[in-house]
Amino acid sequence: MERPKQQAIAFALGVLLAGGTAGFASYPLVHRDDSSIEGKRKAMYDDLDLAPAQRAHMDSVFDARNCQIESIFKPVQPALDSLKTSTREQINLILTPEQRTRLDARRRDDEARHDADKKRVQAACRR
C-alpha cells in the first residue's frame, strides 16, 4: 500500500513541477511589456490614476520635451549612428551565425518599435 502512495505523490510533484516550468516559460509570451512611448506613458498614468484632462496635459508636456530632445540630438545623430554600426560589427564578430541571426531578429523588432516611437514624436513636433 505504501508504494502506490509514494508513486501518486511523486506523480503529483512531477505535474506541479512541469506546470510551474511551463507557466514560467510562457510568461514572456503572455505578459509582453509595452515599451513604446505610449505604453510607458499609459502605465505611469494608470499608476498615478490621472484623469483624462491630466493625461492630455502630460502628453503635451512630454511631447514638447521630446521635440527639444530631438533637436538637441540632430547634429550628433550621424556620429551616434556610426558608433552603433561599429559596435554592431564588433559584436557580430563575437557571435556564431545562429546567434547573429537571433540578434538580428531582436534588432529588427527593436528598430520597428523605435521607428514607430520616432514617427509619433515627429508627428507631435509638427503640431
C-alpha positions as CSV (number, residue, x, y, z in Angstrom):
1,M,0.0,0.0,0.0
2,E,2.9,2.3,0.7
3,R,4.4,2.1,-2.9
4,P,1.2,3.4,-4.8
5,K,1.0,6.3,-2.3
6,Q,4.6,7.2,-3.0
7,Q,4.0,7.0,-6.7
8,A,1.0,9.2,-6.5
9,I,2.9,11.8,-4.5
10,A,5.8,11.6,-7.0
11,F,3.4,12.0,-9.9
12,A,1.7,15.0,-8.3
13,L,5.0,16.7,-7.6
14,G,6.1,16.0,-11.2
15,V,2.9,17.5,-12.6
16,L,3.3,20.5,-10.3
17,L,6.9,21.0,-11.4
18,A,6.0,20.6,-15.1
19,G,3.1,23.1,-14.7
20,G,5.3,25.6,-12.9
21,T,8.0,25.3,-15.6
22,A,5.5,25.7,-18.4
23,G,4.0,28.7,-16.7
24,F,7.4,30.3,-16.1
25,A,8.5,29.7,-19.7
26,S,5.3,31.1,-21.2
27,Y,5.3,34.2,-19.1
28,P,7.2,36.4,-21.7
29,L,4.8,35.3,-24.4
30,V,1.7,36.2,-22.4
31,H,2.9,39.2,-20.5
32,R,4.7,41.4,-23.0
33,D,5.7,44.7,-21.7
34,D,4.7,47.6,-23.9
35,S,7.9,49.5,-24.1
36,S,6.6,52.0,-26.6
37,I,6.3,55.7,-25.5
38,E,2.5,55.3,-25.4
39,G,2.8,52.1,-23.3
40,K,5.1,53.6,-20.8
41,R,3.0,56.7,-20.5
42,K,-0.2,54.7,-20.1
43,A,1.4,52.6,-17.4
44,M,2.5,55.7,-15.5
45,Y,-0.8,57.5,-16.0
46,D,-2.7,54.4,-14.8
47,D,-0.4,54.1,-11.7
48,L,-1.0,57.8,-10.9
49,D,-4.7,57.4,-11.6
50,L,-4.7,60.5,-13.8
51,A,-7.9,62.0,-15.2
52,P,-8.2,62.3,-19.0
53,A,-7.5,66.0,-18.9
54,Q,-4.4,65.4,-16.8
55,R,-3.3,62.7,-19.3
56,A,-3.7,65.1,-22.2
57,H,-1.8,67.8,-20.5
58,M,1.0,65.4,-19.5
59,D,1.2,64.2,-23.1
60,S,1.7,67.8,-24.3
61,V,4.5,68.4,-21.8
62,F,6.3,65.1,-22.7
63,D,5.8,65.8,-26.5
64,A,7.3,69.2,-26.1
65,R,10.2,67.7,-24.2
66,N,10.7,65.0,-26.9
67,C,10.8,67.6,-29.6
68,Q,13.5,69.5,-27.8
69,I,15.5,66.3,-27.3
70,E,15.2,65.5,-31.0
71,S,16.5,69.0,-31.9
72,I,19.5,68.6,-29.5
73,F,20.4,65.2,-30.9
74,K,20.1,66.2,-34.6
75,P,23.6,67.5,-35.0
76,V,25.2,64.4,-33.3
77,Q,22.9,61.8,-34.8
78,P,25.4,60.8,-37.6
79,A,28.1,60.2,-35.0
80,L,25.7,58.1,-32.9
81,D,24.7,56.1,-35.9
82,S,28.3,55.5,-36.8
83,L,29.1,54.3,-33.3
84,K,26.0,52.0,-33.4
85,T,27.2,50.5,-36.7
86,S,30.7,50.0,-35.4
87,T,29.5,48.4,-32.2
88,R,27.2,46.0,-34.1
89,E,30.1,45.0,-36.4
90,Q,32.3,44.2,-33.4
91,I,29.5,42.3,-31.7
92,N,28.8,40.3,-34.9
93,L,32.4,39.1,-34.9
94,I,31.9,37.6,-31.4
95,L,28.7,35.7,-32.2
96,T,28.1,32.5,-34.1
97,P,26.0,32.7,-37.3
98,E,23.0,31.3,-35.4
99,Q,23.4,33.9,-32.6
100,R,23.8,36.7,-35.2
101,T,20.5,35.6,-36.8
102,R,18.7,35.7,-33.5
103,L,20.2,39.0,-32.6
104,D,19.3,40.4,-36.0
105,A,15.7,39.4,-35.3
106,R,15.8,41.2,-32.0
107,R,17.3,44.3,-33.6
108,R,14.6,44.3,-36.3
109,D,11.9,44.2,-33.5
110,D,13.6,47.0,-31.6
111,E,14.1,49.1,-34.7
112,A,10.4,48.7,-35.6
113,R,9.4,49.8,-32.2
114,H,11.9,52.7,-32.2
115,D,10.7,53.8,-35.7
116,A,7.1,53.8,-34.5
117,D,8.0,55.9,-31.5
118,K,10.1,58.3,-33.6
119,K,7.2,58.8,-36.1
120,R,5.0,59.6,-33.1
121,V,7.4,62.1,-31.8
122,Q,7.9,63.7,-35.2
123,A,4.1,64.0,-35.7
124,A,3.8,65.7,-32.3
125,C,6.6,68.1,-33.2
126,R,4.7,69.2,-36.4
127,R,1.6,70.2,-34.5
